[in-house]
Amino acid sequence: MNREPFLVEGVNVQTWSLEEASSRICGELGNGRSFSVFTINLDHVTKLRRNPRFRAAYDRARIVLADGFPIVLAGRLQGRALSRAPGSDLIAPLCAEASRRSIPIVLFGSTFDTLRIAARELKTQHPGLAISGVYAPDHGFDPYSDTADEGIAFIKASGARLCFLALGAPKQELFSNRCLDETDGVSFVCIGAGLDFLSGQQTRAPKFVQSIGCEWLWRMASNPRRLARRYLDCLLVFPGVVLSGLTHR
């Protein structure tokens, strides 16, 4: 078993642990150029096949980690040693590393109440963490709108070097890709519902459900009307992802 990157849907996926990824993300900030951090799952695979802008955003991402057991399985079938690294699980180790290195962060997305509670929780868990701002765009946020222009201006004015994007896919990936051209020295980390979990606005699956790779089933059961079609699409691409892992082995 090795720790080299592996391929999923033409994307290089890193095998780093959450702690290693956090250290590397913060370390990369010293290079002075903005970059994006994505966590790939089966839903992203379906979007990569259908959405050219989403594919373009992935092509520019500097770091991609494995979110979801099927992606981990594809890596293991290619002889890689790795565990899941969901965006929501990156928050704590990244904040710990940012606090240690005095890296200011900004929270972007979700709702203001969620961000306010999440910011308070993060400051409690990581004394010394510098949160330089929170920004909750209006519902229906468009990554290419005037509101997005205002969001980018806010991020730049905040002085943050680490930005947690909680907009959901594909909006957070598309917005981060746009931000790369309009900011300097900022890492845009896409974390999905991570801040909603942290603030208690959403309930995450129990640890044992996560450990057996069934967090998706928990989420679908909580909102079947919204998520059933998404996970059906994921099930349809799952065999191809596994077969690809065997092919690249």
C-alpha positions as CSV (number, residue, x, y, z in Angstrom):
1,M,0.0,0.0,0.0
2,N,1.4,3.4,-0.9
3,R,0.4,7.1,-0.3
4,E,0.7,8.4,-3.9
5,P,-2.3,10.2,-5.4
6,F,-4.8,8.0,-7.4
7,L,-7.3,8.7,-10.2
8,V,-11.0,9.1,-10.0
9,E,-12.9,10.3,-13.1
10,G,-9.6,11.9,-14.3
11,V,-9.0,13.7,-11.0
12,N,-5.9,13.2,-8.9
13,V,-7.0,12.4,-5.4
14,Q,-4.6,12.7,-2.4
15,T,-4.3,10.1,0.3
16,W,-3.4,12.4,3.1
17,S,-4.9,12.1,6.6
18,L,-6.9,15.1,7.9
19,E,-4.0,16.3,10.0
20,E,-1.5,16.0,7.1
21,A,-3.9,17.7,4.7
22,S,-4.3,20.6,7.2
23,S,-0.6,21.1,7.6
24,R,0.0,21.1,3.8
25,I,-2.9,23.5,3.2
26,C,-1.6,26.0,5.7
27,G,1.9,25.4,4.4
28,E,0.9,26.1,0.8
29,L,-0.3,29.6,1.9
30,G,3.3,30.7,2.1
31,N,3.6,30.5,-1.7
32,G,1.4,33.6,-2.1
33,R,-1.1,32.3,-4.7
34,S,-4.7,31.5,-4.0
35,F,-5.8,27.8,-4.4
36,S,-8.8,25.6,-3.8
37,V,-9.3,22.4,-1.8
38,F,-12.1,20.0,-2.8
39,T,-13.3,16.7,-1.4
40,I,-14.6,14.4,-4.1
41,N,-17.6,12.0,-3.7
42,L,-20.0,10.2,-6.0
43,D,-22.2,13.2,-6.3
44,H,-19.2,15.2,-7.6
45,V,-18.5,12.4,-10.1
46,T,-21.9,12.8,-11.6
47,K,-21.5,16.6,-11.8
48,L,-18.0,16.2,-13.4
49,R,-19.7,14.3,-16.2
50,R,-22.5,16.8,-16.8
51,N,-21.1,20.3,-15.9
52,P,-18.2,21.7,-17.8
53,R,-17.7,24.6,-15.4
54,F,-17.5,22.1,-12.5
55,R,-14.9,20.1,-14.4
56,A,-12.9,23.2,-15.1
57,A,-13.0,24.1,-11.4
58,Y,-11.7,20.6,-10.5
59,D,-9.0,20.9,-13.1
60,R,-7.7,23.9,-11.2
61,A,-8.0,22.6,-7.7
62,R,-4.6,22.2,-6.1
63,I,-5.7,19.7,-3.5
64,V,-8.5,17.0,-3.8
65,L,-9.3,14.6,-1.0
66,A,-11.5,11.6,-0.7
67,D,-15.0,12.2,0.7
68,G,-17.1,9.0,0.8
69,F,-16.4,5.3,1.1
70,P,-16.7,4.6,-2.7
71,I,-13.9,7.0,-3.4
72,V,-11.8,5.5,-0.6
73,L,-12.6,2.0,-2.1
74,A,-11.4,3.1,-5.5
75,G,-8.1,4.3,-4.0
76,R,-7.6,1.1,-2.0
77,L,-8.3,-1.0,-5.2
78,Q,-5.4,1.0,-6.7
79,G,-3.2,0.0,-3.9
80,R,-3.4,3.2,-1.9
81,A,-3.6,3.5,1.9
82,L,-6.2,6.1,2.9
83,S,-9.2,7.0,4.9
84,R,-12.2,9.3,4.3
85,A,-11.5,13.1,4.5
86,P,-14.8,14.9,4.2
87,G,-14.8,18.6,4.1
88,S,-16.7,18.9,7.3
89,D,-14.0,16.8,9.1
90,L,-11.3,19.2,7.8
91,I,-12.7,22.1,9.9
92,A,-11.3,21.2,13.3
93,P,-7.7,20.2,12.3
94,L,-7.5,23.2,9.9
95,C,-8.6,25.6,12.6
96,A,-6.1,24.1,15.0
97,E,-3.3,24.5,12.5
98,A,-4.5,28.0,11.6
99,S,-4.6,29.0,15.2
100,R,-1.0,27.6,15.7
101,R,0.3,29.5,12.7
102,S,-1.8,32.7,13.3
103,I,-3.6,32.4,10.0
104,P,-6.9,34.4,9.9
105,I,-10.0,32.7,8.6
106,V,-13.3,33.8,7.1
107,L,-16.6,31.8,7.1
108,F,-18.6,32.1,3.9
109,G,-22.1,30.6,3.1
110,S,-25.0,29.1,4.9
111,T,-26.9,31.6,7.0
112,F,-25.8,34.4,9.3
113,D,-27.2,32.6,12.4
114,T,-25.3,29.4,11.5
115,L,-22.1,31.4,10.9
116,R,-22.4,33.3,14.1
117,I,-22.9,30.1,16.2
118,A,-20.1,28.3,14.3
119,A,-17.7,31.2,14.8
120,R,-18.4,31.1,18.5
121,E,-17.9,27.4,18.7
122,L,-14.6,27.5,16.8
123,K,-13.3,30.3,19.0
124,T,-14.1,28.2,22.1
125,Q,-12.5,25.0,20.7
126,H,-9.5,26.8,19.3
127,P,-8.4,29.7,21.6
128,G,-6.4,32.2,19.7
129,L,-8.1,31.4,16.4
130,A,-8.5,34.7,14.4
131,I,-11.9,34.8,12.6
132,S,-11.7,38.0,10.5
133,G,-15.3,37.9,9.2
134,V,-18.4,35.9,8.3
135,Y,-20.5,36.4,5.1
136,A,-23.9,34.8,4.5
137,P,-25.1,35.4,0.9
138,D,-28.7,35.5,0.0
139,H,-30.6,32.3,-0.7
140,G,-30.1,31.3,-4.3
141,F,-26.5,32.6,-4.4
142,D,-25.1,32.7,-8.0
143,P,-21.2,32.4,-8.1
144,Y,-21.2,34.7,-11.1
145,S,-23.6,37.4,-9.8
146,D,-23.1,40.9,-8.4
147,T,-23.6,39.3,-5.0
148,A,-20.7,37.1,-5.7
149,D,-18.7,40.3,-6.6
150,E,-19.6,41.7,-3.2
151,G,-18.6,38.4,-1.5
152,I,-15.2,38.5,-3.1
153,A,-14.6,42.1,-2.1
154,F,-15.5,41.1,1.5
155,I,-13.1,38.2,1.5
156,K,-10.3,40.5,0.2
157,A,-11.1,43.2,2.7
158,S,-11.2,40.8,5.6
159,G,-7.5,40.0,5.3
160,A,-8.3,36.3,5.7
161,R,-6.0,33.7,4.2
162,L,-8.2,30.7,4.8
163,C,-11.8,30.7,3.6
164,F,-14.3,28.0,4.5
165,L,-17.0,27.8,1.8
166,A,-20.3,26.3,2.9
167,L,-22.4,26.7,-0.2
168,G,-22.9,23.1,-1.3
169,A,-21.8,21.6,-4.6
170,P,-21.5,22.8,-7.3
171,K,-21.8,26.5,-6.1
172,Q,-18.9,26.4,-3.6
173,E,-16.5,24.8,-6.2
174,L,-17.5,27.2,-8.9
175,F,-17.2,30.2,-6.6
176,S,-13.8,29.1,-5.3
177,N,-12.6,28.8,-8.9
178,R,-13.7,32.3,-9.7
179,C,-12.0,33.6,-6.5
180,L,-8.7,32.2,-7.7
181,D,-8.5,34.9,-10.3
182,E,-9.5,37.7,-8.0
183,T,-7.6,37.1,-4.8
184,D,-4.0,36.5,-3.7
185,G,-2.8,34.1,-1.0
186,V,-6.1,32.7,0.1
187,S,-7.0,29.0,0.4
188,F,-10.6,28.2,-0.4
189,V,-11.7,25.0,1.3
190,C,-15.1,23.6,0.3
191,I,-16.8,22.1,3.4
192,G,-20.5,21.6,2.4
193,A,-22.7,21.3,5.4
194,G,-19.8,21.4,7.9
195,L,-20.8,24.7,9.6
196,D,-24.4,23.6,9.8
197,F,-23.2,20.4,11.7
198,L,-21.0,22.5,13.9
199,S,-23.7,25.0,14.8
200,G,-26.4,22.3,15.4
201,Q,-28.5,23.5,12.5
202,Q,-28.2,20.0,10.9
203,T,-27.7,16.7,12.7
204,R,-24.9,14.6,11.3
205,A,-25.0,10.8,11.1
206,P,-23.8,9.0,14.2
207,K,-20.1,7.9,14.2
208,F,-20.9,4.2,13.7
209,V,-23.0,5.1,10.6
210,Q,-20.1,7.1,9.2
211,S,-17.7,4.3,10.0
212,I,-19.6,1.7,7.9
213,G,-19.9,4.1,4.9
214,C,-23.6,4.7,5.2
215,E,-23.7,8.4,6.0
216,W,-25.3,9.0,2.6
217,L,-28.2,6.7,3.6
218,W,-28.7,8.6,6.9
219,R,-28.8,11.9,5.0
220,M,-31.3,10.6,2.3
221,A,-33.6,9.2,5.1
222,S,-33.6,12.7,6.7
223,N,-34.7,14.4,3.4
224,P,-35.8,11.8,0.8
225,R,-37.7,14.3,-1.4
226,R,-34.6,16.4,-2.0
227,L,-31.9,13.7,-1.9
228,A,-33.4,10.5,-3.4
229,R,-32.7,11.4,-7.0
230,R,-29.1,12.6,-6.2
231,Y,-28.2,9.3,-4.5
232,L,-29.9,7.3,-7.2
233,D,-27.5,9.0,-9.7
234,C,-24.6,8.2,-7.3
235,L,-25.6,4.5,-7.2
236,L,-25.6,4.5,-11.0
237,V,-22.0,5.7,-11.2
238,F,-20.7,3.6,-8.3
239,P,-19.9,0.5,-10.4
240,G,-17.9,2.5,-12.9
241,V,-15.9,4.1,-10.1
242,V,-15.1,0.7,-8.6
243,L,-14.2,-0.7,-12.1
244,S,-11.9,2.2,-12.7
245,G,-10.1,1.5,-9.5
246,L,-9.5,-2.1,-10.6
247,T,-8.4,-0.9,-14.1
248,H,-5.9,1.5,-12.7
249,R,-4.5,-1.0,-10.2
